[in-house]
Amino acid sequence: MTVVCVKLEWRKRCQVRSKDLLAVLPLQDLYKVEPTGAGWSFYTRSNYETMWHIELLPAGKGTQMIRLTEERIPPF
């Protein structure tokens, strides 16, 4: 399984290794779990006042990809 991490807000790739990041995200606090047209979508908060959008997507030929996107929490 491939794990890819991006920061959409800042248009950069994450500085840490994606699999290491996935290992420390608080997955027990997932919310807004929903199916998408291609896979599944989840959200969780980080300890750094951001949230992570986690997507489980097909990557072709029966493989899956996890895409982690760091986003800023809305100010409300």
Long-range contacts (C-beta under 8 A, 24 or more apart in sequence): 1-63, 1-64, 1-65, 1-66, 2-59, 2-63, 2-64, 2-65, 2-66, 3-65, 3-66, 3-68, 4-65, 4-66, 4-67, 4-68, 5-67, 5-68, 5-69, 5-70, 6-67, 6-68, 6-69, 6-70, 7-69, 7-70, 8-69, 8-70, 8-71, 9-70, 9-71, 9-72, 14-68, 14-70, 18-66, 18-68, 21-68, 22-66, 22-68, 25-52, 25-54, 25-68, 30-54, 39-64, 45-73, 46-70, 49-73
